[in-house]
């Protein structure tokens, strides 16, 4: 049996502006106030991290969202994408943290391959597919310890 999803990351290739961050958090907090799974409230919190990531964390002891409640969350994210002109569900981007430059670069697979050839030692990545807060807190991680090592 697989472990329940208790953490969601919605990654934007464009860095959020300060106003976008405020509006995104307000919109998500309003949604989370009424979010339920099988009629039971789901206690969760949302955050903006590193200027690119909208996160939703299911709080310990809360009802775990089932399929229909996850669908509601993703419909909300689709609504946000449309209203804010964002790409939060497009998984083709790599979020790379360069420890030398101390910045995040957003790139595609081809761009990431090129970055690796030029500077593999200092590259760390954000694993945006994680489903647990503990795993997310390890970000950014060295490329050689990431799941991408087997893909590139």
Order of alpha helices (4+ residues) and beta strands (2+ residues): beta-alpha-beta-beta-beta-beta-alpha-beta-beta-alpha-beta-alpha-beta
